[in-house]
């Protein structure tokens, strides 16, 4: 995602991420492992990586969750990974109205999930995306409006409203 050897501005980068994000209006999965598989399958559908890498990413995400939960609290989890073989940042935003056990830091179920997969050689971009996601995760109105959104298009519209300003 380098432009003339430089990173794009944060608003431009996040705008591209939102435009290309895969959205899941309601997860089918009933547990963390199933949710990770479902989110990664949705990311794979974007064409950024294939089935073989999806299996590797799943294994790495399970290992990451075993070290410490990506459940931030307030009903939000942000499983994320950097990997070789990924050529652009991929975001999958999903919701689970009934909630999933995620061993979040506040002990509450997770209803909003942001899966972030980034190229291994772009750690700064990965961190910038995580910072933006963290601001969304802390925003009570964002979480409420996301859970109330009628469909995936309304979810994307909400993400666009939350884009960083220039």
N, C-alpha and C positions, 0 to 999 in steps of 0.2 A: 503494500500500500504506500510505498514511497513515491513521492512526486518530485522529480528533479533532485533526488537524493535526500529529500527532507520529508519529515512526517507531515501529513496534512494537518490543518488546524483541528483542534478538538471538536468544535461544532460540525465540521465537515466529516470527520472520521465517525463521530457518533451518528450523524445523519445517514451515512452509508450503512452503518451497522443496523440501524432501525429499519431502513428501507429493505434490507436483505434478511431481516430477522424471520425465523420460522416461529409461528405462533400456535399454541395448543390451547384452545378454549377450555377444554376439560380433560385432564389426564385420565387415562383408563387404569393406570397402575394403582396398586393398593399398598405398595411398600417402596422403600428407598431404592433397592436394587432394580425393581421393575421400572421405577420412575427414571432412573439413570439410563436404563436400556431404551425406554421410550423416547427420552430427550435426545440421546445420541442417534437413534434411528431417524428422528426428525432432522437433526443436523446433517446426517449422511445424505438424506434426501435432497439437500441443497447442492450436492455434487462436489463439495469441497474435499471430501475424503471418501474412501471406499470401505467395504465391509471388513477387510482385514484390519485396517487402522481403527475402525469402530470398536472391534474386540479389544485391541490394545488400550484404547482410551477408556473403555469400560473398566478394564482391570486396574488401570492407573487411578481412576476415580474412586473405585472401591478401596484401594490402598490409601488414598488421600482421606477418605471418610473414616477409615479405621484409625488414622493418626489424630483426627479431630474433625468434628462435624463442620460442614459448611452452612449449617443452619444459623443464621445471624440473629434470630429472634424476631419477634413481631410477625411471625407467620411466613418468613422469607428464608429461602435457601439459595446459595449461589455456588453450585458445583462448577469448578473451573479447572482447566488444564492447558498447558502449553505443550506443543508436540512438533516434532519433525514430521514432514509429510503434509502439513496443513499450510496452504498458501495465502489464506486470509482469515481474519477474525470472523467467527460465526457465533451468533446469539440465537438461543431458543428461549422464548418466554412462554411459560406454561402456568396454568392455575389448576388448583385442585380444591374445589369448594368444600368437599368433605374433610379435607386435611390428611396429611401423611405424617407418620411418626418419622422424625429426622434426627432425633437427639440434639435438637437446637439448644443454644446456650440458655434460653429461658424455659426449656422443657415443654414448650407448646408445639402443637402440630404445625406443619408447613402448608400454606395455601398458595404461595407464589414462588415459582422457581425460575431462576435465570441460569441457563447453562451457557458458559462461555468457553469456547475452544479457540486458541490462538496459535499462530506460528511460533515455534521455539525461539526463532531469531529476532522476535519483536517484543521483548519483555516490557518496554516502556508503553507500547500501545496496549498491551494486556493490562498493565496497571492503571492506565487512564480509563479504560473501559470499566474496570472493577471499581474505581473511584466513582464514576458516574452511576453505576448500578447501586453502589452503597448509598448515594444520595436519594435514589428512588426508594430503596428499601426503608430508609428512615422517614419517608414522607407519608404520613398517615392518610392524607387525601389521595395520594397516588394509589396506595394499597386498596383503599375502599373503592375508588372508582374502577380500578382494574377488576376487582372481584364482582362489581356490578355491571361491567361492560357486557353488552348483549351478544357480541360475537368477536371473532378474531380481528375483523376490520376496526371495530371500536377499540380493541386493545392496541392496535398499531396507531390509531389516531391519538390515543392517550400518550403513547411513547413519543410521538412527534411533538405533542404539547410540552413534553418534559425535556426536549433537546436543550443542550447548553446554549446560552446566548453568546453572540460574538463579542 
